Amino acid sequence: MTWIKRVKAAVSSKEAFLKAIETKEPERRSWGWVHFFTYYLTTSFSPTSYNLGASLASKGLQWWHTLIASVIGSVFLSIIVILNSRGATRYHVGFPVIARSSAGPRGSKFFIFVRGAVAVIFFSTNFYYGGMHMAILLRCIFGSAWDNIPNHLPADAGITSANLLAFFIYWFFQMALMFVHPVMLRHIFIVKAFYCTIALFVVLGWAIHQNGGSIGNFNFDGQVHLRGSQLVWPMISAINSVCAALCPILINQPDIARYAQKPYQATWSQTLGIFISKILIMFLSAGTTSAAQGFLGTSYWNVWDLYDAILTTYWGPGARAGIFFACFGMVLAILATNAGTNSLPAGADMAGLLPRYINIVRGQIICGLLGPLFFPWKIIANATSFLTFLSSYTVFLMPICGVMVVDYWIIRRGNLHVPSLYSREPGTPYTYYKGWNLRAIAAWVAGTAFVIHGVAGELQPELTGQSSKDMYKLSFLLSFIMGSGVYYLGWVAFPEGIYPVGWEDTPKTWEYMGDSEGFFPGESVETIRLGEGVVMGAKLDGEKEGERVVEKEMV
């Protein structure tokens, strides 16, 4: 094989390499603990988490049940966040790259496609939330002129003409954020964290004041209260829903964690952000709804319905200014969350699938164009479909998360060889079978098949038995455990080396490769950067121990 062919084999895609290697440069690592903390804090301070309390209450749970579910769910989330972000903080590569370690160069594309599809759908639903809040903002500004917009859509459309217009106005602002680099996006999370938190507390304080200084008794109209053994499975389902609301972000972790200045900054800060935000948003939603029920006479769990009802009841300059302030906080929260946790990962995934034609910005634009085509107002039409929509994510994503966690923490013990992640040449540790790690594919199939039958049972109860429905209520943990277990057993049955051929004697102690950020002696970012040479992961014929041959010719 000629040198040029060897170089081309080492770097499977020039474009993918240039995009993925950027955070190997120290100046790109600009996220500190405050950015990770506010990232998670404001991700939960959004309509998705706010409305989750409404959906759980409609199932018979009281407000303090949701707080308990938040605490338990936050424990599970924090553990998995730490496990799945560690590799990215040490080696500074994103999900499309680090997934090659567990699935192979070609197998990772399947994982990328699954995650990208989920990100686009979740982006679409948040799009709808943003549009509904934008409609209230426009009503605050234009008053009766906005109310008098005629509706030309049928009742079964699920949305009015005015709200559809607001939806696309919001779309314009969301698309503008597609061009903001993550290095700059981190500042938006800080602004959003303070503004949105203040706005939610102001609305709660105002509601308590209007209710005579009382937060209310948290007994909501039309709510059926479950007791004793009746609470067991609804509580399990609530914990699963709390976890599912952040499930896409668990997979996205490497895309954000790779920007960490220090590994520890992306651990405790994220854990603290999850705990505070999850518990606080449940209390804020329940408390505001309880207090508002005292003077509105109705329980408004949906945040934009509550703001719209307040605006209608207290119509005037003060109400319009106050609701504008509150709604703007939610719009800002959705804009930033959708950009950082949905469109950015989707763009990275599309760039990973078709790097020759799509970069991250183009991928984000495609994601934005696809958003309206999923008709999100149909997906979240009621509490049942909303909870099923959230939980269904876990079925497809958690097996991937389980595979990645086991691969990094147990199989490789935190050791990755970064140049080999871009190679399909025989002798590199991530080639597997023609670029596919069949263990990872089998683990994903097993984890998905184990609980996916419950989706049908949730939507059409007569299709499955009670055991199937109960398994689905545990889908977050069951799919993760099944995917992890099958992957680990696959390695036990069919073990392989974790280092390139010729480097098998490299120590396998915990994160031995971490200090060099995944490079052997003689390798660096500069030696593998396009145009300055590529260093092979596998040792070449006749090469002495520790030698590296650098090809200077452009490819």
ROBA-215787 format. One line per 3 residues: their letters; for each residue x, y, z negated of C-alpha. Coordinates in steps of 0.1 Angstrom, whole numbers, m for minus. Each point is the difference from the previous one (the first is absolute). Last residue first. Layout:
<rs>
a = X Y Z; ...
</rs>
This chain:
<rs>
vme = m44 146 m5; 29 24 m3; 35 m15 m2
kev = 18 2 m33; m4 m36 m12; 12 m4 m35
vre = 17 m33 m11; m2 m7 m37; 26 m19 m20
gek = m8 m11 m36; 11 m36 6; 17 m4 33
egd = m18 0 33; 8 m28 24; m37 m4 10
lka = m20 29 m13; m13 5 m35; m38 6 m1
gmv = m13 34 m9; 15 16 30; 13 36 m2
vge = m15 24 25; 19 29 15; m1 38 m1
glr = m26 5 28; m29 m15 m20; 8 1 m37
ite = 15 m33 m12; 34 12 m10; m13 33 m14
vse = m25 m17 m23; 27 m21 m15; 19 m32 5
gpf = 36 m7 m7; m7 m20 m32; m35 m14 2
fge = m30 23 0; m34 m3 m18; 0 32 m20
sdg = 36 m5 m12; m11 m2 m36; m31 m19 9
mye = 19 m29 16; 5 m17 m34; m37 6 m7
wtk = m2 m29 m26; 29 m24 5; 2 m19 33
ptd = 37 6 5; 12 m1 36; 13 m35 8
ewg = m25 m4 29; 16 29 19; 11 m19 31
vpy = m36 m5 12; m21 29 m13; m13 0 m36
ige = m32 m14 m16; 5 m36 10; m30 m22 7
pfa = m23 m23 m21; m28 m21 15; m20 m17 m28
vwg = 10 26 m27; m4 28 25; m35 m11 10
lyy = m9 m4 m37; 9 36 m5; m21 12 29
vgs = m30 m22 m11; 2 14 m35; 2 37 9
gmi = m29 m2 25; m21 m19 m25; 8 24 m28
fsl = m7 31 20; m32 m14 15; m12 m11 m34
lfs = 10 33 m18; m18 24 23; m28 m24 10
lky = m13 m5 m35; m35 11 8; 4 m21 32
mdk = 5 m31 m21; m33 8 m18; m19 2 34
ssq = 14 m33 11; m9 m17 m33; m36 14 4
gtl = m6 m17 33; 3 15 35; m23 11 28
epq = m30 10 m21; 18 30 m15; 4 17 34
leg = 24 30 m5; 17 m13 m32; m1 m36 11
avg = 15 8 34; 30 17 m17; 3 m29 m23
hiv = 12 m22 28; 31 21 1; 13 m14 m34
fat = 24 m29 7; 1 7 38; 20 32 m6
gav = 26 m14 m24; 4 m31 21; 4 18 33
waa = 24 25 m16; 21 m28 m15; 1 m19 33
iar = 12 31 18; 27 6 m26; 12 m36 1
lnw = 0 2 38; 27 26 m1; m1 11 36
gky = 29 15 20; 5 m31 22; m2 m22 m31
yty = 18 17 m28; 19 31 13; 2 17 m34
ptg = 33 m14 m13; 21 9 30; 18 m30 16
per = m20 0 32; m5 36 12; m34 15 m7
syl = 15 31 m14; m13 32 m16; m4 m13 m35
spv = 35 m15 4; 15 35 m2; m17 5 m35
hln = 13 m31 m18; m25 m4 m29; 6 m13 m35
grr = m26 6 m27; m1 m36 m13; m4 m13 35
iiw = m26 m27 m7; m14 13 m33; m2 38 m1
ydv = 1 9 37; m18 m29 17; m24 m5 m29
vmv = m11 37 1; m2 1 38; m22 m32 2
gci = m23 13 m27; m5 33 17; m8 m18 32
pml = m25 m22 m18; m15 32 m16; m7 17 33
fvt = m27 m21 18; m23 m11 m29; 8 32 m19
yss = m15 22 26; m34 m18 m3; m3 14 m35
lft = m4 36 11; m26 m8 27; m19 m23 m22
lfs = m2 28 m26; m12 25 25; m24 m25 17
tan = m16 m6 m34; m1 36 m11; m17 12 32
aii = 7 14 35; 38 m4 m3; 8 m16 33
kwp = m28 18 19; 13 35 m9; 34 m13 12
ffl = m10 m1 36; 32 m19 10; 6 22 31
pgl = 4 31 m21; 34 m12 m13; 15 m12 33
lgc = 12 34 11; 17 6 m34; 17 m34 1
iiq = 12 8 36; 14 33 m13; 17 m18 m29
grv = 16 m24 25; 12 29 21; 16 16 m31
ini = 17 m33 m10; 14 m7 35; m17 m19 27
yrp = 13 m12 34; 32 m19 m6; m8 m6 m36
llg = m32 m20 8; m8 m21 m31; 23 19 m25
amd = m12 34 13; m36 m13 m4; 8 m9 m36
aga = 17 33 m8; m30 18 13; m24 m21 m20
pls = 22 6 m31; m1 38 6; m37 0 9
ntg = m11 m19 m32; 18 8 m32; 17 33 6
ant = m23 16 25; m33 m13 m15; 11 9 m35
ali = 11 35 10; m32 8 20; m23 m17 m26
alv = 15 19 m29; m2 33 18; m37 m6 9
mgf = m7 m10 m36; 16 32 m13; m18 21 26
caf = m32 m15 m13; 5 13 m35; 10 35 11
fig = m28 2 25; m24 m13 m27; 10 29 m22
ara = m2 27 27; m34 m12 12; m13 m4 m35
gpg = 11 36 m10; m13 16 32; m35 m17 m3
wyt = m17 m33 1; m1 m16 m34; m22 m31 9
tli = 12 m3 36; 37 3 m8; m3 m23 m30
ady = m17 m26 22; 27 3 28; 28 m4 m26
ldw = m17 m31 m14; m7 m15 35; 37 7 9
vnw = 12 m19 m31; m23 m31 4; m10 m9 m35
yst = m29 25 m2; m23 m11 m29; m32 21 2
glf = m17 25 m23; 23 28 11; 5 15 m35
gqa = 7 m32 m21; 11 m20 30; 29 24 5
ast = 15 m10 m34; m1 m37 8; 12 4 36
tga = 29 22 m12; 9 m25 m27; m1 m31 22
slf = 20 16 28; 26 15 m24; 3 m31 m20
mil = 6 m22 30; 24 26 14; 20 0 m33
iks = 4 m37 m3; 13 m5 36; 21 32 0
ifi = 18 m5 m33; 8 m36 5; 11 3 37
glt = 21 31 m5; 18 m16 m30; 8 m31 20
qsw = 12 22 29; 23 20 m22; 13 m31 m18
taq = 11 m16 33; 9 24 28; 24 21 m20
ypk = 18 m32 m12; 13 m7 35; 17 34 3
qay = m4 27 27; m31 m18 13; m9 4 37
rai = m1 m38 5; m29 m1 m25; m24 17 25
dpq = 1 m25 29; 9 m28 m24; m32 4 m19
nil = m24 m3 29; m10 m36 m10; m10 13 m35
ipc = m16 30 16; m25 m21 19; m11 m17 m33
laa = m7 33 m18; m38 m3 0; 3 m37 m1
cvs = 14 1 m36; m30 19 m13; m23 m23 20
nia = 15 m31 m15; m3 14 m35; m37 7 8
sim = m6 m35 14; 14 m14 m32; m22 22 m20
pwv = m30 m10 21; 10 m36 m5; 0 1 m38
lqs = m27 26 m7; m30 m24 0; 17 m19 m27
grl = m9 27 m25; m19 30 13; m8 16 33
hvq = m16 35 1; m22 8 30; 5 36 12
gdf = m30 18 14; 8 32 m18; 34 1 m16
nfn = 7 m5 m37; 33 18 m5; m13 16 m32
gis = 6 36 11; 32 21 4; m16 26 m23
ggn = 7 37 m2; m35 10 9; m1 m20 33
qhi = 12 30 20; 31 2 m21; 7 m37 5
awg = m4 4 37; 24 30 1; 26 m20 m19
lvv = m3 m30 23; 2 23 31; 31 17 m14
fla = 16 m34 m8; m5 m11 36; 14 32 14
itc = 30 0 m23; 10 m35 10; m5 8 37
yfa = 22 31 m2; 28 m15 m20; 3 m33 19
kvi = m6 17 34; 29 24 m4; 23 m29 m10
fih = m12 m23 28; 5 28 25; 36 3 m10
rlm = 6 m37 9; m12 6 35; 33 19 8
vph = 22 m31 m1; m29 m20 13; 2 20 33
vfm = m30 21 9; m13 m5 35; m30 m21 m9
lam = m10 27 m24; m16 20 29; m22 m30 8
qff = m17 2 m34; m8 37 6; m18 m8 33
wyi = m17 m30 m14; m16 22 m27; m17 19 28
ffa = m10 m33 15; m18 m12 m31; m15 34 m6
lln = m17 m4 34; m12 m35 m9; m14 14 m32
ast = m20 26 19; m13 m26 25; m11 m23 m28
iga = 15 m33 m10; m11 m36 m4; m11 m4 36
dap = m32 m18 m12; m18 33 m4; 5 11 36
lhn = 25 28 9; m11 34 12; 1 18 m33
pin = m5 37 2; 26 23 m16; m22 21 m25
dwa = 20 m10 m31; 32 14 15; m16 34 7
sgf = m16 m2 m34; 33 4 m17; 30 6 23
icr = 29 m3 m25; m14 m23 m27; m17 m21 27
lli = 34 m3 18; 16 m13 m32; m29 m24 m4
amh = 5 m14 35; 38 m2 m6; m8 m23 m30
mgg = m19 m23 22; 27 1 27; 27 m9 m25
yyf = m19 m30 m12; m5 m11 36; 37 2 8
nts = 6 m19 m32; m20 m28 17; 20 3 32
ffi = 34 m1 m17; m10 m32 m18; m8 m15 34
vav = 34 12 15; 19 m12 m30; m16 m35 2
agr = 10 m3 36; 35 11 m7; 4 m25 m28
vfi = m11 m29 21; 21 12 30; 31 4 m22
ffk = m4 m35 m14; m2 m14 36; 30 21 10
sgr = 19 m14 m30; m3 m34 17; 21 12 29
pga = 29 13 m19; m3 m25 m28; m28 m4 m26
ssr = 18 5 m33; 30 21 9; m18 15 29
aiv = m25 16 m24; 29 23 m12; 0 17 34
pfg = m37 7 7; m4 8 m37; 26 27 m3
vhy = 38 m1 m6; 19 17 m28; 20 m30 m12
rta = m4 4 m37; m32 20 m2; m15 m21 28
grs = 7 m32 m18; m15 11 m33; m33 13 14
nli = m18 m34 1; 7 m11 m35; m6 34 m16
vii = m34 5 18; m9 m36 m8; 4 5 m37
slf = m17 34 0; m30 m13 19; m6 m29 m24
vsg = 2 23 m30; m22 26 17; m27 m26 5
ivs = m2 m7 m37; m1 36 m9; m25 9 28
ail = m23 m29 m9; m1 12 m36; m9 35 12
thw = m27 m14 23; m15 m19 m30; 0 33 m19
wql = m23 15 26; m26 m28 m1; m1 m28 25
gks = m33 m10 17; 9 m3 36; m10 36 8
als = 26 10 m26; 27 m17 20; m9 18 31
agl = m1 33 m18; 33 m6 m17; 15 m7 34
nys = m12 34 13; 28 18 m18; 26 m26 12
tps = m9 4 37; m9 37 m5; 36 9 m9
fst = 20 5 m32; 14 m36 4; 25 11 26
tly = 6 31 m19; 16 m17 m30; 18 m25 22
ytf = 19 26 21; 2 23 m30; 22 m25 m19
fhv = 20 m9 31; 7 37 7; 9 8 m36
wgw = 24 m30 m2; 21 13 28; m5 m3 38
srr = 28 15 21; 19 m30 14; 5 14 35
epe = 33 16 m10; 13 m34 m9; m2 m13 36
kte = m12 m37 m1; m34 17 1; 4 5 38
iak = 6 m37 8; m36 m8 9; m4 25 28
lfa = 34 m6 17; m4 m38 m3; m34 m1 14
eks = 11 20 30; 30 m22 7; m20 m32 m3
sva = 13 m35 m7; 34 13 m12; 23 m29 m6
akv = m11 m17 32; 8 31 20; 35 1 m16
rki = 6 m36 8; m11 5 36; 24 29 3
wtm = 29 m20 m15; m5 m28 25; m14 m34 m9
</rs>
